[in-house]
Amino acid sequence: MKPRQKRLAIVVGGLAAIGIAAALILNAFQSNLVFFFTPTQVASGEAPQGRPFRIGGLVKEGSLQRTDITARFVVTDTAKEIPVSYKGILPDLFSEGKGVVAQGSIGPDGLFTASEVLAKHDENYMPPEAQAAVDKAHEASRTLKQ
């Protein structure tokens, strides 16, 4: 093999390795990408079917039902409501009327099955996306009432 052919083989091999590495990184990124949706967006069908995503809002007062380690509650942005089911131990700060973000997927029956539930960490905190969704829903309901 001539030196020119060796250099060409090294360059082609290096480009192939870089291409394979980039493809693996993008694949890992795509499979770990989780989007946030509000109950209004989920109800309107904007959320992906069969893929995990996060839903955030407020836990509706009086909606929490516990049986053994399964909890059922409703997440609302004051405009729409989505029922959620979660098997596991809820965070200590989880309570009705407070902000929550749940990660999971929605079934064909409209029930959101959560694999993880995150609650606020102090008295005044609500995830920014959830706060924006609640504010937007409040504004929309005020506009409709006028």
BABA-14674 format. One line per field, with one value per residue: x, y, z of N, C-alpha, C, O, CB in turn. Coordinates in Angstrom, 1 decimal. Glycine has a CB too. Layout:
N
n_xx: (X ...)
n_yy: (Y ...)
n_zz: (Z ...)
ca_xx: (X ...)
ca_yy: (Y ...)
ca_zz: (Z ...)
c_xx: (X ...)
c_yy: (Y ...)
c_zz: (Z ...)
o_xx: (X ...)
o_yy: (Y ...)
o_zz: (Z ...)
cb_xx: (X ...)
cb_yy: (Y ...)
cb_zz: (Z ...)
//
This chain:
146
n_xx: (0.8 0.5 1.9 0.1 -2.4 -2.5 -2.8 -5.3 -6.9 -6.7 -7.9 -10.5 -11.3 -11.1 -13.1 -15.4 -15.4 -15.9 -18.5 -20.0 -19.8 -21.1 -23.6 -24.4 -24.4 -26.4 -28.6 -28.7 -29.3 -31.8 -33.4 -33.5 -34.7 -37.2 -40.2 -42.1 -45.5 -48.6 -51.8 -53.8 -52.6 -52.2 -54.8 -55.7 -54.4 -51.7 -49.6 -47.2 -48.1 -47.6 -45.0 -42.7 -43.3 -43.5 -45.8 -47.3 -48.6 -51.2 -52.1 -55.3 -57.6 -59.0 -58.7 -56.9 -56.3 -55.4 -54.2 -52.6 -49.6 -50.2 -51.1 -53.7 -54.5 -55.5 -54.2 -54.2 -54.4 -56.1 -57.7 -58.0 -58.1 -56.2 -56.2 -54.1 -52.0 -50.0 -47.5 -45.8 -43.8 -44.9 -43.4 -42.4 -43.2 -45.4 -48.7 -52.3 -53.5 -51.0 -48.0 -46.9 -44.9 -45.1 -43.7 -44.1 -46.3 -49.2 -52.2 -54.4 -56.9 -56.9 -55.7 -52.9 -50.0 -47.7 -44.2 -42.5 -42.7 -42.5 -42.3 -42.9 -40.2 -40.1 -42.1 -42.9 -42.3 -42.8 -42.5 -41.1 -42.4 -44.8 -45.9 -46.1 -48.0 -50.3 -50.7 -51.3 -53.6 -55.3 -55.5 -56.8 -59.2 -60.2 -60.6 -62.6 -64.7 -65.4)
n_yy: (-1.2 2.2 5.3 7.4 6.1 4.9 7.1 8.0 5.9 6.0 8.5 8.1 6.0 7.4 9.4 7.7 6.6 8.9 9.6 7.3 7.6 10.0 9.3 7.5 9.1 11.0 9.2 8.3 10.7 11.3 9.2 9.8 12.2 14.2 15.8 18.6 19.0 20.7 20.1 21.1 21.1 18.3 17.3 18.4 16.9 17.3 16.1 13.4 10.1 7.0 7.5 8.6 11.5 14.7 15.9 18.8 20.8 21.7 19.7 18.5 19.6 17.3 15.1 13.1 9.7 6.9 3.6 1.0 1.0 2.4 5.4 7.6 10.6 13.9 16.0 19.4 22.5 24.4 24.8 22.5 18.9 16.1 12.7 10.9 8.1 6.5 4.2 3.7 5.4 8.5 11.8 13.4 16.1 16.2 17.2 18.0 20.6 21.7 22.3 20.1 17.8 15.2 12.3 10.2 8.2 8.5 6.7 5.0 5.3 7.7 8.0 9.0 7.4 7.4 7.3 8.6 11.0 14.4 16.8 20.1 22.0 23.8 26.2 28.2 27.4 26.4 24.5 26.2 25.9 24.7 26.8 28.8 27.6 27.5 30.2 31.0 29.6 30.7 33.3 32.8 31.8 34.0 35.7 34.4 34.6 37.3)
n_zz: (0.0 -0.8 0.6 0.3 0.0 2.5 4.2 3.3 4.0 6.8 7.3 6.3 8.0 10.5 10.1 9.9 12.4 14.0 13.0 13.8 16.6 16.9 16.1 18.1 20.4 19.7 19.6 22.2 23.5 22.3 23.3 26.0 26.2 27.6 27.6 28.8 29.7 30.1 31.9 30.2 27.6 27.4 27.4 25.1 23.2 22.6 23.8 23.6 22.5 24.0 24.7 27.2 29.2 31.0 33.3 34.7 37.4 39.7 42.5 42.7 45.1 47.4 45.8 46.2 46.6 48.4 48.3 49.7 48.3 46.1 44.6 43.7 42.0 41.0 38.5 37.9 36.0 36.6 34.4 32.9 33.8 34.7 35.4 37.6 38.2 40.5 41.5 44.4 46.9 47.8 47.7 50.7 50.9 49.3 48.7 48.7 46.6 46.2 44.2 41.6 39.7 37.5 36.1 33.3 31.3 29.2 29.0 26.7 27.9 29.0 31.5 33.3 33.9 36.3 36.7 38.3 40.8 41.6 44.1 45.3 46.9 49.0 50.8 48.9 46.4 43.0 40.1 37.4 34.8 35.5 37.1 35.1 33.5 35.2 35.7 33.0 32.6 34.6 33.6 31.1 32.0 33.4 31.2 29.8 31.6 31.5)
ca_xx: (0.0 1.3 1.6 -1.1 -3.5 -2.6 -3.4 -6.7 -7.6 -6.8 -8.9 -11.8 -11.6 -11.4 -14.5 -16.4 -15.5 -16.6 -19.9 -20.6 -19.8 -22.1 -24.9 -24.7 -24.7 -27.7 -29.6 -28.9 -30.0 -33.2 -34.1 -33.6 -35.4 -38.5 -40.8 -43.1 -46.8 -49.6 -53.0 -54.5 -51.9 -52.4 -56.2 -55.9 -53.7 -50.4 -48.6 -47.0 -48.7 -46.6 -43.6 -42.8 -43.3 -43.8 -47.0 -47.2 -49.7 -51.5 -52.9 -56.6 -58.1 -59.9 -58.6 -55.9 -56.8 -54.3 -54.4 -51.3 -48.5 -50.7 -51.8 -54.4 -54.8 -55.7 -53.3 -54.9 -53.9 -57.3 -58.6 -58.2 -57.7 -55.7 -56.1 -52.7 -51.9 -48.5 -47.2 -44.6 -44.0 -45.0 -42.5 -42.9 -43.9 -46.6 -50.0 -53.3 -53.4 -49.6 -47.5 -46.4 -44.5 -45.1 -43.1 -44.7 -47.0 -50.7 -52.8 -55.6 -58.1 -56.7 -55.0 -51.5 -49.4 -46.5 -43.1 -41.8 -43.5 -41.7 -43.1 -42.1 -39.2 -40.4 -43.5 -43.3 -41.7 -43.5 -41.7 -41.5 -43.3 -46.1 -46.4 -46.5 -49.2 -51.3 -50.9 -51.9 -55.0 -56.1 -55.8 -57.8 -60.5 -60.7 -61.0 -63.8 -65.7 -65.7)
ca_yy: (0.0 3.4 6.2 8.2 5.2 4.7 8.3 8.1 4.9 6.6 9.6 7.5 5.3 8.4 10.0 6.7 6.5 10.1 9.4 6.3 8.2 11.1 8.6 6.9 10.2 11.5 8.2 8.3 12.0 11.2 8.3 10.3 13.5 14.1 17.1 19.0 19.4 21.1 19.3 21.6 20.5 16.9 17.1 18.8 15.9 17.7 15.2 12.2 8.8 5.9 8.0 9.3 13.0 15.2 16.7 19.5 21.6 21.6 18.5 19.0 19.4 16.2 14.1 12.1 8.4 6.0 2.2 0.4 1.9 3.1 6.7 8.2 12.0 14.6 17.2 20.5 23.8 25.2 24.8 21.0 18.0 14.8 11.7 10.3 6.9 6.3 3.1 4.0 6.3 9.9 12.6 14.0 17.4 16.1 17.4 18.5 22.0 22.2 22.1 18.7 17.4 13.7 11.8 8.9 8.2 8.5 5.5 5.3 5.6 9.1 7.9 9.2 6.4 8.1 6.5 9.4 12.2 15.4 17.8 21.3 21.8 24.8 26.8 29.1 26.9 25.6 24.4 27.4 25.5 24.6 28.1 29.5 27.0 27.9 31.6 31.1 29.1 31.7 34.4 32.4 31.7 35.4 36.3 33.8 35.1 38.7)
ca_zz: (0.0 -0.9 1.7 0.0 0.3 3.9 4.8 2.9 4.8 8.1 7.3 6.1 9.3 11.5 9.8 10.2 13.9 14.5 12.6 14.7 17.9 16.9 16.0 19.4 21.3 19.4 19.9 23.7 23.8 21.9 24.1 27.3 26.1 28.2 27.5 29.9 29.2 31.1 31.7 29.0 26.4 27.4 27.1 23.6 22.4 22.2 24.4 22.8 22.9 24.0 25.1 28.5 29.3 32.3 33.4 35.9 37.8 41.1 42.9 43.0 46.5 47.6 44.7 46.5 47.1 48.6 48.6 49.9 47.8 44.9 44.9 42.6 42.3 39.7 38.3 37.2 35.8 36.8 33.2 32.6 34.8 34.2 36.5 37.6 39.1 40.9 42.5 45.1 48.0 47.4 48.5 52.0 50.7 48.4 49.3 47.8 46.5 46.0 42.9 41.4 38.4 37.4 34.8 33.0 30.0 29.3 28.4 25.8 28.7 29.6 32.8 33.3 34.8 36.6 37.2 39.2 41.2 42.2 44.8 45.6 48.0 50.1 50.9 47.8 45.1 42.1 38.9 36.5 33.7 36.1 37.4 33.9 33.0 36.1 35.4 31.7 32.7 35.3 32.7 30.2 32.7 33.6 29.9 29.5 32.5 31.2)
c_xx: (0.9 1.0 0.4 -2.4 -3.7 -3.2 -4.9 -7.5 -7.7 -7.8 -10.3 -12.2 -11.9 -12.8 -15.6 -16.5 -16.2 -18.1 -20.6 -20.8 -21.0 -23.5 -25.3 -25.0 -26.1 -28.8 -29.8 -29.6 -31.5 -34.0 -34.3 -34.3 -36.8 -39.1 -41.8 -44.4 -47.7 -50.9 -53.8 -53.9 -52.2 -53.8 -56.5 -55.1 -52.3 -49.3 -48.4 -47.6 -47.7 -45.2 -43.7 -42.6 -43.6 -45.0 -46.9 -48.4 -49.9 -52.3 -54.2 -57.0 -59.1 -59.8 -57.7 -56.6 -55.6 -54.8 -53.1 -50.2 -49.0 -51.5 -52.5 -54.7 -55.0 -54.8 -54.1 -54.1 -55.0 -58.2 -58.9 -57.7 -57.3 -55.6 -54.7 -52.7 -50.4 -48.4 -45.8 -44.9 -43.9 -43.9 -43.2 -43.7 -45.1 -47.9 -51.0 -53.2 -52.0 -49.1 -46.8 -46.0 -44.4 -44.5 -43.7 -45.3 -48.5 -51.2 -53.9 -56.8 -58.0 -56.0 -53.5 -50.9 -48.0 -45.4 -42.3 -42.7 -42.5 -42.6 -42.2 -41.2 -39.3 -41.8 -43.9 -42.9 -42.8 -42.7 -42.1 -42.5 -44.7 -46.7 -46.9 -47.9 -50.4 -51.7 -51.7 -53.4 -55.9 -56.4 -56.8 -59.2 -61.1 -61.2 -62.4 -65.0 -66.2 -66.6)
c_yy: (1.2 4.4 7.0 7.3 5.0 5.9 8.4 7.1 5.4 7.6 9.1 6.8 6.3 9.0 9.0 6.6 7.7 10.0 8.4 6.9 9.2 10.4 8.0 8.0 10.7 10.5 8.2 9.6 11.9 10.3 8.8 11.7 13.4 15.6 17.3 19.5 19.8 20.2 19.8 21.1 19.0 16.6 17.5 17.9 16.3 16.8 13.9 10.9 7.7 6.3 8.7 10.8 13.4 16.1 17.5 20.4 21.5 20.3 19.0 18.6 18.2 15.1 12.9 10.8 7.5 4.6 1.5 1.3 2.6 4.3 7.2 9.7 12.7 15.9 18.2 21.7 24.8 25.3 23.4 20.2 16.7 13.9 11.1 9.1 6.7 5.2 3.5 4.9 7.7 10.7 13.2 15.3 17.4 16.3 18.0 20.0 22.6 21.7 20.7 18.6 15.9 13.3 10.4 9.0 8.1 7.3 5.9 5.7 7.0 9.1 8.0 8.3 7.0 7.1 7.2 10.6 13.1 16.4 19.0 21.2 22.8 25.4 27.6 28.6 26.2 25.6 25.6 27.0 25.3 25.9 28.9 28.9 27.4 29.3 31.8 30.6 30.0 32.8 34.0 32.3 33.1 36.0 35.7 34.3 36.5 38.8)
c_zz: (0.0 0.3 1.5 0.3 1.8 4.6 4.5 3.8 6.3 8.3 7.2 7.4 10.4 11.3 10.2 11.7 14.5 14.1 13.5 16.1 18.0 16.9 17.3 20.4 21.0 19.7 21.4 24.1 23.5 22.8 25.6 27.4 26.7 28.2 28.6 29.2 30.3 30.9 30.5 27.7 26.3 26.9 25.6 22.7 22.0 22.7 23.6 23.4 22.9 24.4 26.4 28.3 30.7 32.2 34.7 36.1 39.3 41.3 43.3 44.4 46.5 46.6 45.1 47.2 47.2 48.9 48.6 49.4 46.5 45.3 43.6 43.0 40.9 39.7 37.5 37.0 35.9 35.6 32.9 33.7 34.2 35.4 36.4 38.6 39.3 41.9 43.1 46.2 47.5 48.3 49.7 51.8 49.7 49.2 48.3 47.8 46.2 44.6 42.8 40.0 38.4 36.1 34.6 31.6 30.2 28.5 27.5 26.6 29.3 30.9 32.6 34.3 35.1 37.1 38.2 39.5 42.0 42.8 45.0 46.8 49.1 49.9 49.6 46.5 44.3 40.8 38.0 35.4 34.3 36.5 36.2 33.4 33.9 35.8 34.1 31.8 33.5 34.4 31.7 30.8 33.0 32.4 29.5 30.3 32.2 30.0)
o_xx: (1.9 -0.1 -0.4 -3.4 -4.8 -4.1 -5.7 -8.6 -8.8 -8.6 -11.2 -13.4 -12.8 -13.5 -16.6 -17.7 -17.0 -18.9 -21.7 -21.8 -21.7 -24.4 -26.5 -26.0 -26.8 -29.9 -30.9 -30.5 -32.3 -35.1 -35.2 -34.4 -37.6 -38.5 -42.3 -44.3 -47.6 -51.0 -54.4 -54.7 -52.4 -54.1 -57.4 -55.2 -51.8 -48.2 -49.4 -47.6 -46.9 -44.3 -44.7 -41.9 -44.0 -45.3 -46.5 -49.1 -49.0 -53.0 -54.3 -56.8 -60.0 -60.6 -57.6 -57.3 -54.9 -55.7 -52.4 -50.0 -48.2 -52.3 -51.9 -55.2 -54.8 -54.7 -54.7 -53.2 -54.9 -59.3 -60.1 -56.8 -57.9 -54.9 -54.2 -53.4 -49.6 -49.0 -44.8 -46.0 -42.9 -43.7 -44.4 -44.7 -45.6 -48.1 -50.6 -52.9 -51.9 -49.7 -46.3 -46.6 -43.7 -44.9 -43.7 -44.8 -49.0 -50.7 -54.3 -57.7 -58.9 -55.9 -52.9 -51.2 -47.1 -45.8 -41.5 -43.3 -41.9 -43.5 -41.0 -41.4 -38.7 -42.5 -45.1 -43.2 -43.5 -42.1 -43.3 -43.4 -45.7 -47.9 -47.9 -48.7 -51.5 -52.9 -52.6 -54.3 -57.0 -57.6 -57.7 -60.2 -62.3 -62.2 -63.2 -66.1 -67.3 -67.0)
o_yy: (1.3 4.2 7.3 7.8 4.8 5.7 8.7 7.4 5.1 7.7 9.5 6.9 6.0 9.2 9.4 6.5 7.6 10.4 8.7 6.7 9.2 10.9 8.1 7.8 11.0 10.9 8.1 9.5 12.3 10.6 8.4 12.3 12.5 16.5 16.4 20.2 19.2 19.6 19.0 20.7 18.5 15.7 16.9 18.0 15.6 16.7 13.4 10.7 7.6 5.4 9.4 11.3 12.6 16.8 16.9 20.8 21.3 19.8 19.8 17.5 18.2 14.2 11.9 11.0 7.3 4.4 1.4 2.4 3.2 4.3 7.1 9.9 12.1 16.6 17.8 22.0 25.9 25.7 23.1 20.6 16.2 14.2 10.8 9.1 6.8 5.2 3.5 5.2 8.1 10.3 13.3 15.5 18.4 15.7 18.6 20.7 23.8 20.9 20.2 19.2 15.3 13.9 9.6 9.7 7.6 7.0 7.1 6.3 7.4 10.2 7.3 8.4 7.0 6.1 6.7 11.2 12.7 16.9 19.0 20.2 22.6 25.1 27.6 29.2 25.4 26.6 25.8 27.8 25.8 26.1 29.5 29.7 27.7 29.7 32.6 31.2 30.2 33.3 34.8 32.7 33.3 36.7 36.5 34.4 36.9 39.9)
o_zz: (0.7 0.8 2.5 0.9 2.3 5.5 5.4 4.2 6.9 9.2 7.9 7.9 11.2 12.3 10.7 12.2 15.4 15.0 13.9 16.7 18.9 17.5 17.7 21.2 21.9 20.2 21.9 25.0 24.3 23.2 26.3 28.4 26.2 28.8 29.2 28.2 31.4 29.8 29.8 26.8 25.2 26.1 25.0 21.5 21.1 22.2 22.9 24.6 21.9 24.4 26.7 27.5 31.5 31.3 35.7 35.2 40.0 40.5 44.3 44.8 45.7 46.6 44.4 48.2 46.2 49.7 47.5 50.0 45.8 46.2 42.5 44.1 39.9 40.7 36.5 37.8 35.4 35.7 32.6 34.5 33.2 36.4 35.3 39.6 38.3 42.9 42.4 46.5 46.9 49.4 49.7 52.5 49.4 50.2 47.3 48.8 46.1 43.9 43.8 39.1 39.3 35.0 35.5 30.7 31.3 27.4 27.5 26.0 30.0 31.5 31.9 35.5 34.2 37.8 38.9 38.6 42.9 42.2 44.9 47.6 50.2 49.0 49.3 45.5 44.9 40.5 37.8 35.1 33.7 36.3 36.3 32.9 33.3 35.8 34.0 31.2 33.2 34.4 31.4 30.2 33.0 32.4 29.0 29.9 32.6 29.7)
cb_xx: (-1.0 1.1 2.8 -1.2 -3.3 -1.2 -2.7 -6.9 -6.8 -5.4 -8.6 -11.9 -10.4 -10.3 -14.6 -16.0 -14.1 -16.0 -20.0 -19.8 -18.5 -21.9 -24.9 -23.5 -23.6 -27.8 -29.1 -27.5 -29.3 -33.3 -33.4 -32.2 -35.4 -38.5 -41.5 -42.5 -47.4 -50.0 -53.8 -54.5 -50.4 -52.2 -57.1 -55.4 -54.5 -50.1 -49.1 -45.4 -49.9 -46.6 -43.0 -41.7 -44.2 -42.6 -48.4 -45.9 -51.0 -52.4 -52.1 -57.6 -58.7 -61.3 -58.2 -54.9 -57.9 -53.3 -55.4 -51.2 -47.2 -51.7 -50.8 -55.7 -53.7 -57.2 -52.0 -56.2 -53.2 -57.0 -57.8 -57.6 -58.8 -54.4 -57.2 -51.7 -52.5 -47.9 -47.2 -43.6 -42.9 -46.4 -42.0 -41.8 -42.9 -46.6 -49.9 -54.7 -54.0 -48.7 -46.4 -47.4 -43.2 -46.5 -41.6 -45.7 -46.4 -51.2 -53.2 -55.8 -58.2 -58.0 -55.4 -51.1 -49.3 -46.7 -42.2 -40.4 -44.7 -40.7 -43.6 -43.1 -37.9 -39.3 -43.6 -42.6 -40.5 -45.0 -41.9 -40.2 -42.8 -46.0 -45.3 -45.4 -49.1 -50.9 -49.6 -51.2 -55.0 -55.2 -54.5 -57.4 -60.4 -59.5 -60.0 -63.7 -65.3 -64.5)
cb_yy: (0.0 4.1 7.1 8.6 3.9 4.4 9.6 7.7 3.5 7.1 10.6 6.5 4.5 9.5 10.4 5.3 6.4 11.4 9.0 5.0 8.8 12.0 7.6 6.1 11.3 11.8 6.8 8.3 13.1 10.7 7.0 10.5 14.0 13.6 17.3 20.1 18.3 22.6 19.4 23.1 20.8 16.2 18.0 20.2 15.6 19.1 14.8 11.9 8.4 5.2 9.0 8.8 13.7 16.0 15.9 20.4 21.3 22.8 17.7 18.4 20.7 16.8 14.7 12.7 7.8 6.5 1.5 -1.0 1.1 2.1 7.8 7.4 12.7 15.1 16.8 20.8 23.9 26.6 25.5 20.7 17.8 15.0 10.7 11.3 5.6 7.6 1.7 4.7 6.0 10.5 13.8 14.1 18.4 14.7 18.3 18.1 22.7 21.6 23.1 17.6 18.1 13.1 11.8 8.5 7.1 9.8 4.5 4.1 4.6 9.7 6.6 10.7 5.0 9.2 6.0 9.9 11.8 16.0 17.2 22.5 21.8 25.9 27.7 30.4 26.1 26.2 23.1 27.9 24.2 23.6 28.9 29.4 25.5 27.7 32.4 30.3 27.7 32.2 34.8 31.0 30.8 36.3 36.0 32.3 35.0 39.5)
cb_zz: (1.2 -2.3 1.9 -1.5 -0.5 4.5 4.2 1.4 4.8 8.6 6.1 4.9 9.6 11.5 8.4 9.6 14.5 13.8 11.1 14.7 18.3 15.7 14.9 19.9 21.2 17.9 19.5 24.4 23.1 20.5 24.2 27.9 24.7 29.7 26.1 30.8 28.3 31.0 32.9 29.0 26.5 28.8 28.0 23.4 21.2 22.6 25.9 22.7 22.0 22.8 24.0 29.4 28.2 32.9 33.3 35.9 37.0 41.5 44.1 42.0 47.1 47.5 43.4 47.5 46.2 49.7 47.6 49.1 47.5 44.1 45.4 42.2 43.1 39.7 37.6 38.0 34.4 37.3 32.0 31.2 35.9 33.5 36.5 38.1 38.5 41.4 41.8 44.1 49.1 47.6 47.6 53.0 50.2 47.7 50.6 48.3 47.7 47.1 42.5 41.9 37.9 37.7 34.8 34.0 29.1 28.8 29.4 24.9 29.8 29.6 33.5 33.5 34.2 37.7 36.0 38.6 42.1 41.2 46.1 45.9 47.5 50.2 52.1 48.0 45.3 41.8 38.2 35.9 33.1 37.3 38.2 32.8 33.0 37.5 35.4 30.7 33.4 36.5 31.9 29.6 34.0 34.2 28.8 29.6 33.9 31.1)
//
